[in-house]
Amino acid sequence: GSTAPYRQSTLASELAGKVIWRTPILETGGEVKAGEIILKLDTSQLDLGLSVAQAQLEIAEADVLVRQTEISRAEAAWSRAHEMESLAEAEWKRASALAAKGDTSLSLRDQAQQKKLNATMVRENAHFSRQTAQAALDAARGAAKLAQAQLGQAQVNLEKAALYAPFGGELSQPKVEIGDWLNPGTPVALLVDRSRLKVESLLPNQDGFSANHLPEVLLTFHAFKSSEGDSLALKSEVLGLDP
């Protein structure tokens, strides 16, 4: 069979930028722990982008407050206009009833009717203003959500300016130095997890079908001897079968 490290990963930058710091152990054979910082990129542009995103969010949130005030005023204006329309309609109905009985002049009835029409027009204008204010508020809220998303993206980009070890292991094949410019996907080093060994071996068909049900197997390494002089034997877990 053949042996290989259980895990290995090519570390690469997710952002474009200039390397301003690298860990001193970024050398062949350097040992790192999971989550340890491998290198850092220049964040001057990212810091500026974060500041701009924060300012845009503050502006958007302030605009939402302004639009909320405007819609409150529009709601109050519409409510008053609705009440005035109801009063004007009641006055017109009374004047019409009195005019029908001959208890008031037709001119007073016509004046009451005109007041009703004017009140209806004011109420419709107030309703339109309320709808306009609501649309402006919805747009402001949408702009605030977009600004919040842009701020979140700026924060994520800032976090990506540092390259972390995804798992503990041994570094090899370092490819960057301080001052180098990295593009997204540029290889930095190879990280190898040697804490476990992965072995691929050939099995006869009759054994392969049954090996899938074995929780563990015993691997013997004849090239390595124990303190008693016996071949090294290790219990191993079956990861899977390749047909």
Residue, then its C-alpha position, 0 to 999 in steps of 0.5 A: g500500500s501507500t501512505a500519506p498524511y491524513r490531511q493536507s491543505t495548500l494555504a492561499s490568500e483570499l484577498a489581493g494585498k501586500v504582505i506586511w507580516r509573516t510568522p517566523i515559523l513559516e518555514t519548512g518544518g514549522e509547527v502551527k496550531a489550529g487558528e494560528i495566524i500565518l501572515k497578514l496583508d496591508t489593510s489600509q484600503l480595507d480600513l478606509g472601505l470599512s470607514v466609508a461603509q460605517a458612514q454610509l450606514e449612519i447616513a442611511e439610518a438617519d434618513v430612516l428616522v427622517r422618513q419616519t417623522e415625515i410619515s408620522r406627519a402625513e398620517a396625522a394630516w390624513s387623519r385630520a383631513h378625514e375628520m374634516e371631510s366627515l364634518a363637511e359631509a354631515e353639514w352638507k347632508r343637513a343643509s340638503a335636508l333643510a333646503a328640501k323642506g324649504d327651511t334654508s336657501l339653496s345657496l347655503r346648501d351649495q356652499a356646504q356642498q362645495k366645502k364637502l368637495n374641498a374637504t374630499m380633495v384635501r383628504e385625497n391629497a393627504h392620502f397621496s402624501r401618506q403613500t409617498a411618505q411610506a414609499a420613501l420610508d421603504a426606500a430608506r429602509g432598503a438603503a439601510k439594509l444595503a448599507q448594513a450588508q456592505l458594512g458586513q462585507a467590509q468587516v469580512n474582508l478585513e478579517k480575510a486580510a489575515l491568513y489562519a491555519p485551518f488545522g494544526g500541522e507542519l508547514s512546508q513549501p513556503k512561497v511568500e516573503i514580506g513585501d510580496w503582492l498576493n492575488p486571491g488564490t496565490p499559494v502561501a505554503l503547504l500545511v500537512d497534518r501528520s498526527r494521523l497516517k492515511v494508508e491506501s492498500l489493495l484488497p482481494n475482492q473477497d476481503g474487500f466486501s467484508a472490510n466495509h463492516l470492520p470497525e478497525v483493522l491491524l496494520t503491520f509496518h515491518a520496516f519499524k520495530s518495537s522495543e521488543g524487536d517485533s514489527l510495529a503494529l497499529k490499530s487503524e480505522v476503516l475510512g472507506l472502500d474504493p470500488 
